[in-house]
Amino acid sequence: DADVEDGVLVSDVYAWKGLYNLIICGGIDNDAEIVQKPVGESGTMWVPVGDPTDAALLTLFRKSGLDEAKLRQHYEVVMEFPFESELKRMSKVCKDGERYVVFTKGATEVLLPLCRSVHSPSGPKPLTPAEESRIGRLAQSFAEQGYRVISLAYRPIDSLPGASDARGAAERDLIYVGFACIVDPPRDGVREAVDACHSAGINVVMITGDSAATAKTIARDLNILGPNSLVVEGGQIPELSDDEFARVNVFARVNPEHKQIIVERYQSQRKVVAMTGDGVNDALALAMSDAGVAMGITGTDVAKEAADIVITDDSFASIVTGVHEGRGLFSKIRMMVYFYIAINLFESIVFFGAMFILPSTITMLTPWQSLYLVATTHSFPGLALVFDKTSPHAMEERPRDSEEIITRPLAVFMVLNVALMAFGAAMAYFLTYTGWLGIVDIYPENLEGFYTIVTRPAKATIMMLTVILLLESTIVFIIRRINMPVTKSIREPGTIRYFVLIGLVYIAHLGLMYIYPAQEILDSVGLKFYFMPLTMYDWVICILLALPAIVGMELYKRRLRKNNITL
């Protein structure tokens, strides 16, 4: 049982020969370094360089009170066998007086079979199957609590192993001294980032060299494991069916070639794969994935070159933040494309349609009125979309195909939107131009502006421009968060930018309409906009004609939400 209650606080490491040997083995058989780096103006902090497991064992070595310089001088390294993912162990051969000693560390299930003896207070004793089983169970129980368990062993030898199979000759008949339990807690915010991925329809998979027990515990704490999730080791991957593979959320004891197989199998199932990594052995998998993400701090140059993205703080939460911002950017692109296609279709229907209906003597828009339309309703609402903030709810929508800018549901939505807008603007012109049923007429207030001669076609144009202003300034609020009701979207961050930019359009429109000296100045330099003041009644008519497109689209969005259809 890992919950050992009879632990002893060690004040003198020399008095505990087994612990002494374990600390020396972990400190000498080590490739990490711990350096002091400045923080701020006067502070410093210790920073590990190299493998975190090695750094943890080196920290234990240096905090033990042993004389590191003296021990390193005594145990001079003369031969090294570096860590390999396939072997899951590393060793160093050191001088020990007239003899040599092999220090080895690695995964418990790998190291125990290489040991013939186990350390005891009276010296090495044979490692019996019962003792080996007890050590395995104890290591497993710590692993199930989320510890990374590293076993350590040594072996005195009389001479250096020969060149042929030197590693095999050195790493055999070892004396097992014990294991170290290392806690590598997840960073703050990782669980929340995993939950955000789940809500966004992103499946998070852990790929690790740790044991299955350790990986399972950590994955459960981070909410990576679901009710039907599987935990498998790298060697089991080829045996998995497609259905079983799809249920795996934790791959443990993984070698570099396993990572490539994992990426290939996901891609064969038409999944979009983002792969993270930091080592040289990760480079191929990073290059194969749809989005390779390398670590900026611990990542090797090879991994960074192979990756598409480099995360500067090595944080999973930063990756999720990047996904959130990417979704916001993609949404902006979609809505900007929608906005300009919709308003151009809408205006084309109105203006080109009028060319076939109106007499040739009637000009619907003057050149300066056309320029006014482009400079105001075509520009500022689009700028509002550009400078919008990313929705806090962006991670709640399902993933999209990056090539699906205008989806089928969105295209149908656009057709209805364009039709309703064209109807409103055309009716504004028709009712004013024809005076049908006397709904719109020329009133004395219309003659009080700079242009005192007002014809029906001239007023019809201004009525139509006003409806276009109302429609194109409100369409951005409708499509800004297209899967939300506008009453909810206006409460999201960044709304003030919309009001400011669109407010400028209304100021220009009202200024041309009611500030008569402005028209006089513009007319004097050849800018003839021919705006006349509209009455309150005229504005009511314009608003009523714009409402079908505004209210109608919101009602249609509500219907789509009820049917669980996203745009």
N, C-alpha and C positions, 0 to 999 in steps of 0.2 A: 504494500500500500504506500502510495506516495505521500500521504499525510503523516509524515514522521513527526512524533511529538517529543522524542527523547533526544533532540538535537543538542549539540554542545557548542558553546561559543569558544572558538579557538583563539587564544592569545599568543601562543608560541607555535608557529608552523613547524619548527624543527622537531618538536616533540611528537608530531604526527607524520610518520614517515610516508604513509600512503598519500596524504594530502600534499606533502612536500613534493613527492614525485609527480603528482597530478599537475601541480602548479608549474613546476619546471617544464614538464612535457608540453603544457599549453602555451607557455611563454617562449620556449626555444623553438618549438615546431610551429612557427608563426611568421606570416609575411606582412602583418599590419604595422602601422605606426600611429602614435597619438601625438599630435603636435598642438602647440599653443598658438592661437590666432587672436589678433587684437579685435576687440569689440568696442565700438564707440571711440571716445577720446582717450579713456584711461583704463578700460576694462580688458580682460582677456578671457578666453574660454578654450577648453581642450576639445579638439576635433579629431575624430578617427579618420585615418586615411587607409583605404583598403577594405577588405572583407569585414562586415560588421561582426561576424562570429569570431574571427581572429582578433578584432579590436577588443571584444568583450573578454576574451581569455588573456590578452595582454594587459588589460586593466586589472584583472584579478592578480596577475603576476606582479604588477608594480605596486599594488595595494597590500600585498602579503607581508611586506617588511623584509623580504629577501634582498640580498645585495645583487642587483641585476648586473652591474658591470663585472663583478667578480665571477658570477655564474656564466655569463656570456664568454668571458675569457677562458674559463675552464672548459665549457662545452663549445668548442670551436666547430662550426659547421663545416664539414668536408664533402658532403654529398647531399643532394636534395632530390626528392620525388614529389613534384608539385601536385596540387589537388586536381583531380579529373572527375568530371561529372559522372562518367561511366563507372569509375571505381569508388567514388564517394569517400575518398580518404587522401591524406597527404603525409609524407614522412620526411624527416631529416636525420642524417647520420652525423654524429658529432664525436670529436675526440673526448676521451674520458681517461686522462692519464696515459698509461701505456696501451689501453684498450680503446674500444669504441662503444657507443651506445646508439640505438635506433629509437627515435621518438616518433610515434605515430598517433594520429587522431582522425576520427571520421565517424560515420554513422554506426550506431551500436550493432545493428543487424549485419553490418559488413565487417566490423572489427572483431567481434566476438569469435567468429569461426577461425580467425587467424591467430587466436590466443591459445596457448597451451597451459598457461599458469595464470593465477590471480594473486594479487598482492595480499598479504596478511601481516598482522603485527609481528609474527615470527619469521617473516620472509615469504617468498613465493611458494605457493602450494598448487597442486594440480587443479585445473579447471574441470570439474566434473559436469556431466550433463545437467544434474540437479542445480548446481551453482549457476551454470550458464542460463538455465531456464529462469532462475530467480532474478538474475540481473536483467534479463530481457523483460520480465514482467514489471520490474521496478522502473526501468527506463520507459516502458510503454505507459505506465500509470502517470509519470510526469509529462510525457508527450500529450496524453489525453487532457491535461490541464492547460495546454497551450505552450508548454516550454519547448524550446529547441534543445534537444539532448545530443551532446557530443561526447563520445567515448574516447578515452585516452589509454595508451599502452606504451610499453618500452621493451627493449631487449638488449642486454649487453652482448657484444660480439668481440671476437679476438682480432679479426681483420676485416678490411673492407670487402664487400661482395664483389665478385668478378663482373666483367663487362656484360657478359651474356646473362640476361634475365636478372640484372642486379636488383631490380625492385622486388621481384618475387622472392629472391634469396634474403633480402633485408626484412620484408614484411611478412615474416612467418615465425611461428613459435614465440609469439609475443607474450609479455606479462601484463595482464589487464590490471590497471590501477583504479579505474572508476570512470564516472561520467560527470560532466558539468551541465547544469541546466541554465539556459539563457532565456531571458524574457525579452522579446522584441515587440513591445506593445504597438498597436496601430496608432498612427498620428491622430490628433484631434480632428474631427470632421470627416473621417473616412467613412464611418458607418452612415452618416447623413448623406455623404456623396453616393454611397452604394444605393441607399434608398431612393435618391433622386434618379439614379440610372434605372432602377426598377420602374419608377413611375413614368419614365420616358420610354419604356419599352426596350431598354438595353439590358442584355443578359451579361452579368459580370461573372467571369470565370477566373479562379485562382490557379496559377501554374507555379509550382514551387519544387525545390529540391528537398524540402523538409519531409518528415515522415507523414504518412496518411493521418495518424492520430493527431499530431500537432496541427497539421493543416486543417483538419476537420473542426477542431476546437476554435481556431482563429476564424475560420469561415463562418461558423455558427454565430460567433460573437459579432461579426460584421454584417450579419444577415445576408451573406452570400448564398448559404445553403437554403434551399426551399424544402417543402414537405416531401417532395418526390425526387430530390437531388441525389446524385451518386457521387461517391468519392473513389477514385481509382488511381492506381500507380501507373507510371509510365509504361512499364512492361506489359500492362493489360490492354493498352489502347488498341493494338491490332485485333484483339479478340472481340471488341465491342461491336454490336450491331448499330445501325444508324439510329434506331430509336433509343438505344442505351446511351450512345454517344451524345445525343441531344439532351439527355437528362444529367450529364456530368457537369458539375459546377466546381469541382476541385480535382486537379491533376497533381498528384504527389510523386516524389522521387523521380522527377522528370529529367531526362538527358536532353542535350541540344537537338538531337535528331527527332525526339518526341515532339518538340515544339513545332518543327516543320510539318510533321504529320497532323498535329492538331489544327494548324492553320489551313492546311490543304483540305482536311475533312470538313471544316466549317465552310470553306469556300465552295466545296463540292455540293453543299446543301444550300447554296445561293445566299449565304450569310455575308454581311459586310463586317470584316474583321479588323479591329484595332488591337495591336499587340504592343505591350510594353516590354522593355528590356534594358540592360545596362552593360552586359558583358560581350566579349568577342564572340562567344558561342551563340549569342542571340542575334547576330547580324543577319543571318540568312532568313530567319523567321520574321525579323523586322522588315526586311526588304520584300518578302513575299506577301505580307499582310496588306490590306487596303489602306491602313493608316498605321505606320510604324512610329512608335513613341519612345524616344530614348531619354534616359535620365541625364540631366545636365551636370549634377554634382558627382555622382558615383559612376556615371556612364563612361565607357571607354571611347576613344576617338573612332574606332571601327564601328561601334554601335551608333554613334551620332551620325556618322557618314551614311550608314544604311537606312537610318530612320527618316521619316517625313517631317517629324516634329520633335523638338528637344524641349523638355520641361526643365526650367531653370531651378526649381526648388524640390524636384524629385517627389512631388506630392500627388497622390491619386486625386485628391480634391481639386487640384489645379486642372487636371485632365477634364473632370466633370464641368468645371467652370468654363473651360474652352468649348466643350460641347454646347453648354448653355448659350454662350456668346455666338457660336457658330449657327445655332438654330435661330437666334435673333437676327443674324445677318441674312440667313437664307429667307426668313420671313419677310424682311425688308425688300429683298430682291424680288420675291414673288409679288408682293403688294405694289411695288413700283411698276413692274411690268403690267400687272392688272390695271392699275390706275391709268397709265398712258394708253394702253390698248382700248380700255373702256371709254375714256373721254374722247379719243380720236374717232372711234366708231360712232359714238353718240353724235358728235358734231358733224361727222361726215353724212350721217343719215339726214340730219336736219338741213344742212346747208346745200348738199347736192340734191336732196329731194326738192328743196325750194326752187332750184334752178329749172326744174321741169314743170313746176306748178305756177310760180309767180310770173307776171308779165316781164318781158325783157327790159322794160323801162325801170323796173324796181331793183335797186341794189340792196340786198339784205344787210350786208356789212360794208362799211367804208374801210379803206386800207388801215386807217389809224384805229378803228374799232377792232379789227382783226389783230393788230399788234397789241392792243390793250388786253385782249383775251389771252394771248400767248404770254404776255409779261405778268399777268396776275393769276388767273385761275389755273393756268398750265404750269406755273412755276412754284408759287409759294406752298400750295398743298403738297406737291411732290417733295419740296424741301422738308416739310414737316415729317414726311415718311422717312427721309434720309437721316434726319437728326433725332429720330425717336429712340427711346431707350428700349433695351430688351425686356420683354415681359417676364415677370417673376414666375409666370406659369408656363414658360416655354418648355420646361422639362416634363410637363404633364401630357404633352401631345405625343402621338405615336411617331416612330421614325418615318421619314419620307425618302423616296428615291430622289437623288440630287438632280436628276434630269426632269422630274415632274414639276415644272414651274407652273403650268396651267393644267391642272387635273381635269378629268371629265366633269365631276361635280362643280368645280370652280368655273368651267366653261359654260355650263348651263346657268349657273348663278350670274355670270357676266351677261349672257344673252338677255336674261330677264331684266337685269339692271339697266342695260343699254336701252332696251325697249321702253321701260318706264320713264327713263330720263328723256329720251327723244319725244315721247308723248307729251310730257310736261312742257318742254321748251317749244315744241311745235304748236301746242294749244295756246301758249302765251302769245305767240306771234299771230296765230289764226284769229283768236278772239279780239285782239286789238286791231288788226288789219281790216277785218270784215265788219267789226262792230256787231257781231252775231248776238241776237237777243238783247242787245244793249248792255251786255255784261261789262264790257270795257269801252270807255269813250274817252274823248279828249276833254279834260276839265280845265277850268280857268287856272288852277294851280300849276298845271303843266306849262303854262305860257309865261310863268314868272321868272324863268331862268334867263341865261345869257341869250339863248336862241328863242326869240319871241314868236317865231313862225314854226309851228309844230304840225306835222302831217301824221296821218295814221301809220304809214309805213315807218316813219322815224320813231314814233312812240312804240310801235310793235317791236322794233329792234331793241330798244332799251328794256322793254318788258322781258323780252327773250333773254337778253344779256343778264338781267337780274335773276331770272330763273336758273340760268346756267351757273351764275355765281353761287346761288343757294345749293344747287345740286353738287357741283364739283368741290365745294368747300365742306359739304357734309359727307361725301362719299369716302373721304379719307378716315373719318371717324368710324364709318361702318366697316371698312376693310382693315383698319389698323390692327385689330384683334378679331379676325374674321370669324373665328369660331366662338366668340363671346358676344353676349348682348352689349349694345353700345352703352347701356346704363352701367355696366360693370367695367368696360374698357376705359371709360373716361376717368375712372378712379385709379388707374394704373400710373406708375411713375412716367414722367415725360409729357403728360397731357398739356402742361402749361406752354410747352413749345408750340403745340398745335394752335392754341388760342392766340399766341403772340403772332405767329407767321400768318395765320388765316385772318387774324384781326387786321393786319396791314392791308390785305386785299379789300376788306370791307371799308376801311378808312379811305382807300383810293377810290372805291366805287361811290361812296357817299360824298366824298370831296368833289368829284366831278359832277355829281348830281345836284348838290345844294350849295357849294361854295362858288358863287357866280364869278368873282374876280379870278379864280383859278382857271376857269374855262376861257375867260377873256385873255389872260396872259398866254395860255396855250394856243389859243386861236391866232393871236398876234404873231406867233412864230410858225404858223402853218400846221399846228397840231389840232386838227378839227375832229373832236370826238362826238359832237352833236348829242350830248347828254341833256336831258331835260328833267326837272324835278318830278318825281312820282308822288302821288297822294298816298295817304295812309290806306285808302281803299285799294289803290293799285298794288301796294305791298301785300295786302291781305290776299289778293288774287294770285300774286306770284308765289306766296308761301303755300297756298292751297294747291297750286299746280305742281309744286315741288314735293309735296307730302306723299303722293302715291309711290314715288321712287324711294323715299326715305323710310316711310313706315312699311311699305310693301316688302322691302329687302330685309328689314328686321324681322318681320313676321315669317318670311321664308327661311331665314337663319334659324329661327326658333323651331320651325318644322324639321329642319335638317338635324338639329341637336336632339330632338325627340326620337328621330329615327337613327341616331348614333352615326350620322354621316358627317365626316370632317371635310372641310374645304381646303 
